[in-house]
Amino acid sequence: MRFDVTAVGELLIDFTPNGKNEQGMELFARNPGGAPANVLAMNARLGGETAFIGKVGRDAFGEFLRQTLADSRIDVSSLVADERVPTTLAFVQLDSHGDRTFSFYRNPGADLMLSPEELCKNVIEDCAIFHFGSVSMTGDPSRAATFEAVACARQMGKLVSFDPNFRPLLWEDTEDAKVQMKQGVCMADLVKVSQEELELLTGESNLLKGSGKLLELGISLVLVSLGPEGAFYRNKNAFGQLHTYDVKTVDTTGAGDAFLGAVHYRLKGKSVGQLRELSKDELEDIVDFANAAGSLTTVKKGAIPAMPSREEIEECRKTVPLL
């Protein structure tokens, strides 16, 4: 395969807090964002070959995003530019712990305007893992494009990865969000959720019970990101929780995406059947590697610019204590 991972979804500008000016007004830095693109960026940073399918505006922000992905070694041949709708913007607010909330300027935004007719199916055919999230499922035409891309990947026998990445402000109502995200889950082999998303999708706050319900839907590997408490994993053979690393966190933006991108990197060459059969030792090595990637992403501001190298991840695993 030409690409280890191809992803479809949102690509946008994250404006993140960046100090204050001389008048005491808060400044914001322009950062590339969008969960699927972040996931690819982590994989590419580690040496993987990746491709992105999505849409930006034909404006300065869109050109900045295109160049950022290209500079990150992500194939952008399937990134479409919209002539009329501007690039989507999001403003990030951080609390004292570095945790973030988002305000989106996207009614509409270019990412939402990707249509099924604009899908480049060659980059789906040429990948081993196909990844998607739910932000591109919040409205049409990108919802239809996303589901068509996933259906195409499944027909081609790809390992399909899904991150619900629930953003309440982008949905008209939570019930519709649950319907669309459950459909996404049922089309995936690998699902990465937060604990809140696990409860939303399964009605279970207990990790073991909730992950069990996802396995019953046909998922081969369930990953639950738990912030500073690390991550929970489960397949048919094993389950467990691994703590993350004790780093000085300044911005959690992109940490979960870095985690998942690192997981994809470590799954290179594995089939859906092999994913289901991974042993406890194999899973814990993969999840620990991904925990280190996610942890290190929080020590810098932004998402793609903060992604660590493989050498940094391995050094973290050797020298940084666990939380």
PLY file of the C-alpha trace (Angstrom):
ply
format ascii 1.0
element vertex 323
property float x
property float y
property float z
element edge 322
property int vertex1
property int vertex2
end_header
0.00 0.00 0.00
1.20 3.52 -0.76
-0.23 4.92 2.51
-0.21 3.48 6.01
-3.22 5.62 6.94
-5.72 7.72 4.99
-8.15 9.92 6.91
-11.24 11.93 5.99
-12.61 14.84 7.99
-12.15 18.35 9.25
-9.11 20.56 8.76
-9.33 23.95 10.44
-7.55 26.73 12.28
-7.23 26.47 16.05
-6.65 29.89 17.57
-4.96 29.10 20.89
-4.13 31.50 23.78
-0.67 33.01 23.39
-0.16 35.54 26.17
-1.29 39.16 26.30
-0.33 42.35 24.49
0.87 45.59 26.09
-2.72 46.62 26.77
-3.43 43.36 28.62
-5.57 41.95 25.81
-5.31 38.20 25.23
-3.46 37.13 22.09
-4.24 34.04 20.04
-1.82 32.05 17.89
-2.85 30.52 14.58
-2.40 26.75 14.78
-3.37 24.00 12.33
-6.11 21.77 13.74
-8.71 19.12 13.07
-8.58 15.72 14.76
-8.16 13.48 11.67
-5.32 15.67 10.39
-3.70 15.63 13.84
-3.86 11.82 13.89
-2.10 11.68 10.52
0.51 14.22 11.61
1.55 12.05 14.55
1.92 9.01 12.31
3.89 10.99 9.73
6.12 12.44 12.45
7.04 8.86 13.35
7.86 8.02 9.73
4.51 6.75 8.44
3.05 7.50 5.00
-0.34 9.22 5.23
-2.98 10.99 3.11
-5.77 13.41 3.96
-9.20 13.84 2.35
-11.03 17.07 3.22
-11.89 20.63 2.29
-10.63 24.12 3.16
-11.49 27.55 1.83
-9.57 29.10 -1.03
-8.14 31.68 1.36
-4.97 32.40 3.32
-6.00 30.06 6.14
-6.66 27.24 3.68
-3.30 27.71 2.00
-1.59 27.73 5.40
-3.26 24.44 6.29
-2.39 22.84 2.95
1.24 23.84 3.35
1.32 22.66 6.97
0.14 19.18 5.99
2.56 19.05 3.06
5.41 20.12 5.35
4.34 17.35 7.75
4.71 14.78 4.92
0.96 14.23 4.59
-0.31 13.74 1.04
-2.68 16.62 0.16
-3.64 15.59 -3.38
-7.21 14.95 -2.10
-7.55 18.24 -0.20
-10.20 20.32 -1.99
-10.42 24.15 -1.92
-13.89 25.75 -1.74
-14.28 28.91 -3.83
-17.12 30.40 -1.75
-17.02 29.09 1.83
-14.13 30.12 4.09
-11.87 27.82 6.09
-13.37 26.75 9.42
-12.06 28.47 12.56
-12.06 27.38 16.20
-11.02 29.41 19.23
-9.55 27.38 22.10
-9.81 28.42 25.73
-7.53 26.80 28.31
-8.15 26.43 32.04
-5.49 26.41 34.76
-4.76 22.72 34.09
-4.32 23.18 30.35
-7.69 21.54 29.56
-9.50 23.14 26.64
-12.92 24.15 25.40
-13.77 25.18 21.83
-15.82 27.89 20.13
-16.41 27.09 16.44
-16.97 29.50 13.55
-18.52 27.05 11.08
-21.99 27.97 9.87
-20.99 26.88 7.35
-17.26 26.24 7.19
-15.42 24.75 4.25
-14.77 21.42 6.00
-18.54 20.83 6.16
-18.90 21.31 2.39
-16.98 18.24 1.21
-19.35 16.31 -1.08
-19.37 12.61 -2.04
-18.53 13.60 -5.62
-15.29 15.21 -4.41
-13.95 12.07 -2.73
-10.72 10.75 -4.16
-11.16 7.01 -3.75
-7.66 6.22 -5.01
-6.15 7.31 -1.70
-8.61 5.01 0.09
-7.70 2.10 -2.14
-4.00 2.82 -1.57
-4.13 2.71 2.27
-3.92 0.01 4.94
-5.86 1.87 7.68
-8.76 4.23 6.98
-9.63 6.68 9.77
-12.58 9.02 10.36
-14.27 10.99 13.15
-17.70 12.40 13.88
-17.11 16.13 13.34
-17.48 15.59 9.60
-20.75 13.77 10.34
-22.47 16.79 11.95
-24.14 17.88 8.71
-24.35 17.39 4.96
-22.77 17.22 2.49
-19.71 16.14 4.55
-21.82 13.57 6.46
-22.75 11.81 3.24
-19.16 12.06 2.00
-17.81 10.57 5.23
-20.16 7.60 5.26
-19.53 6.93 1.56
-15.77 7.00 2.17
-16.09 4.58 5.11
-18.33 2.23 3.14
-15.79 2.29 0.33
-12.96 1.47 2.76
-14.91 -1.45 4.20
-15.67 -2.83 0.74
-11.96 -2.64 -0.04
-11.09 -4.58 3.11
-9.31 -1.78 4.95
-8.81 -1.71 8.72
-11.29 1.02 9.70
-10.59 3.32 12.67
-13.13 5.67 14.29
-12.85 8.40 16.92
-16.29 9.82 17.89
-14.61 13.04 19.13
-17.96 14.39 20.39
-18.26 18.20 20.22
-21.76 19.07 21.55
-21.77 22.59 20.10
-21.52 21.22 16.57
-24.65 19.05 16.79
-28.25 20.25 16.67
-29.16 17.72 19.35
-27.45 14.96 21.31
-29.82 12.23 20.13
-28.87 12.82 16.51
-25.21 12.77 17.55
-25.69 9.38 19.23
-27.42 7.94 16.16
-24.67 9.08 13.79
-21.82 8.08 16.09
-23.30 4.63 16.73
-23.50 4.13 12.98
-19.82 5.07 12.80
-18.98 2.60 15.56
-20.77 -0.21 13.73
-18.63 0.43 10.64
-15.30 0.36 12.48
-12.73 -2.23 13.57
-10.86 0.07 15.97
-12.62 2.64 18.13
-10.97 5.24 20.40
-13.36 7.01 22.81
-13.15 9.20 25.87
-14.84 7.97 29.03
-17.67 10.47 28.45
-18.14 9.22 24.88
-18.14 5.62 26.08
-21.00 6.42 28.46
-22.87 8.40 25.80
-22.67 5.53 23.30
-23.22 2.56 25.62
-24.98 3.97 28.70
-22.17 2.51 30.81
-19.64 4.49 32.84
-17.87 1.28 33.87
-14.95 0.73 31.50
-15.26 -3.05 31.42
-19.01 -3.09 30.82
-18.93 -0.25 28.29
-16.04 -1.70 26.31
-17.81 -5.07 26.34
-20.85 -3.52 24.70
-18.64 -2.07 21.95
-17.00 -5.46 21.35
-20.48 -6.95 20.97
-21.04 -4.54 18.05
-18.12 -6.13 16.20
-15.25 -3.86 17.26
-11.89 -5.66 17.30
-10.05 -3.20 19.57
-11.49 -0.62 21.97
-9.32 2.17 23.39
-10.60 4.58 26.04
-8.51 7.73 26.59
-8.63 8.84 30.23
-6.61 12.07 30.21
-4.06 12.15 33.05
-5.16 8.65 34.08
-3.81 7.15 30.85
-5.79 4.75 28.70
-7.89 1.59 28.90
-7.65 -1.09 26.21
-9.67 -4.17 25.35
-9.88 -6.80 22.64
-11.11 -10.41 22.76
-7.96 -11.61 24.54
-7.12 -8.95 27.10
-8.06 -5.72 28.85
-6.34 -3.33 31.20
-5.41 0.26 32.00
-2.02 1.92 31.70
-1.11 5.20 33.37
0.35 8.08 31.42
3.57 10.00 32.03
4.25 12.77 34.55
5.07 15.73 32.30
4.54 19.47 32.71
1.26 20.00 30.83
0.55 23.40 29.28
-2.00 22.52 26.56
-3.92 19.26 26.10
-5.01 20.09 22.53
-4.22 17.17 20.25
-3.11 14.76 22.99
-5.79 12.18 22.20
-5.05 12.52 18.49
-1.34 11.98 19.10
-2.22 8.90 21.14
-4.30 7.45 18.32
-1.77 8.39 15.63
0.90 6.55 17.60
-1.39 3.50 17.91
-1.91 3.49 14.14
1.84 3.66 13.63
2.41 0.65 15.86
-0.35 -1.31 14.09
1.38 -1.05 10.70
1.06 -4.27 8.73
-1.57 -5.79 11.01
-4.88 -7.11 9.71
-8.27 -6.87 11.39
-7.90 -10.48 12.49
-4.49 -9.80 14.03
-5.91 -6.75 15.80
-8.47 -8.97 17.49
-5.81 -11.51 18.54
-3.19 -9.13 20.01
-1.90 -10.41 23.35
-1.88 -8.45 26.59
1.87 -7.84 26.32
1.56 -6.61 22.74
-1.33 -4.32 23.60
0.42 -2.85 26.63
3.55 -2.09 24.62
1.46 -0.30 21.97
-0.67 1.62 24.51
2.35 2.64 26.60
4.06 3.99 23.47
0.89 5.91 22.59
0.52 7.24 26.16
4.02 8.69 25.93
3.18 10.34 22.59
0.02 11.87 24.03
1.77 13.05 27.18
4.59 14.77 25.31
2.13 16.59 23.04
0.77 18.42 26.10
4.10 20.05 27.02
3.84 22.47 24.07
1.02 24.63 22.75
-0.99 23.60 19.71
-1.45 20.14 18.21
0.53 19.39 15.03
3.50 21.61 16.03
3.68 19.80 19.40
3.86 16.21 18.09
6.95 14.39 19.45
9.48 12.30 17.54
10.01 8.59 18.05
13.28 9.33 19.85
11.50 11.68 22.25
8.81 9.08 22.91
11.34 6.34 23.68
13.32 8.68 25.93
10.12 9.53 27.80
9.35 5.85 28.32
12.81 5.29 29.77
13.25 8.36 31.97
9.91 10.00 32.86
7.93 8.56 35.81
4.34 7.49 35.45
1.54 9.48 37.04
0 1
1 2
2 3
3 4
4 5
5 6
6 7
7 8
8 9
9 10
10 11
11 12
12 13
13 14
14 15
15 16
16 17
17 18
18 19
19 20
20 21
21 22
22 23
23 24
24 25
25 26
26 27
27 28
28 29
29 30
30 31
31 32
32 33
33 34
34 35
35 36
36 37
37 38
38 39
39 40
40 41
41 42
42 43
43 44
44 45
45 46
46 47
47 48
48 49
49 50
50 51
51 52
52 53
53 54
54 55
55 56
56 57
57 58
58 59
59 60
60 61
61 62
62 63
63 64
64 65
65 66
66 67
67 68
68 69
69 70
70 71
71 72
72 73
73 74
74 75
75 76
76 77
77 78
78 79
79 80
80 81
81 82
82 83
83 84
84 85
85 86
86 87
87 88
88 89
89 90
90 91
91 92
92 93
93 94
94 95
95 96
96 97
97 98
98 99
99 100
100 101
101 102
102 103
103 104
104 105
105 106
106 107
107 108
108 109
109 110
110 111
111 112
112 113
113 114
114 115
115 116
116 117
117 118
118 119
119 120
120 121
121 122
122 123
123 124
124 125
125 126
126 127
127 128
128 129
129 130
130 131
131 132
132 133
133 134
134 135
135 136
136 137
137 138
138 139
139 140
140 141
141 142
142 143
143 144
144 145
145 146
146 147
147 148
148 149
149 150
150 151
151 152
152 153
153 154
154 155
155 156
156 157
157 158
158 159
159 160
160 161
161 162
162 163
163 164
164 165
165 166
166 167
167 168
168 169
169 170
170 171
171 172
172 173
173 174
174 175
175 176
176 177
177 178
178 179
179 180
180 181
181 182
182 183
183 184
184 185
185 186
186 187
187 188
188 189
189 190
190 191
191 192
192 193
193 194
194 195
195 196
196 197
197 198
198 199
199 200
200 201
201 202
202 203
203 204
204 205
205 206
206 207
207 208
208 209
209 210
210 211
211 212
212 213
213 214
214 215
215 216
216 217
217 218
218 219
219 220
220 221
221 222
222 223
223 224
224 225
225 226
226 227
227 228
228 229
229 230
230 231
231 232
232 233
233 234
234 235
235 236
236 237
237 238
238 239
239 240
240 241
241 242
242 243
243 244
244 245
245 246
246 247
247 248
248 249
249 250
250 251
251 252
252 253
253 254
254 255
255 256
256 257
257 258
258 259
259 260
260 261
261 262
262 263
263 264
264 265
265 266
266 267
267 268
268 269
269 270
270 271
271 272
272 273
273 274
274 275
275 276
276 277
277 278
278 279
279 280
280 281
281 282
282 283
283 284
284 285
285 286
286 287
287 288
288 289
289 290
290 291
291 292
292 293
293 294
294 295
295 296
296 297
297 298
298 299
299 300
300 301
301 302
302 303
303 304
304 305
305 306
306 307
307 308
308 309
309 310
310 311
311 312
312 313
313 314
314 315
315 316
316 317
317 318
318 319
319 320
320 321
321 322
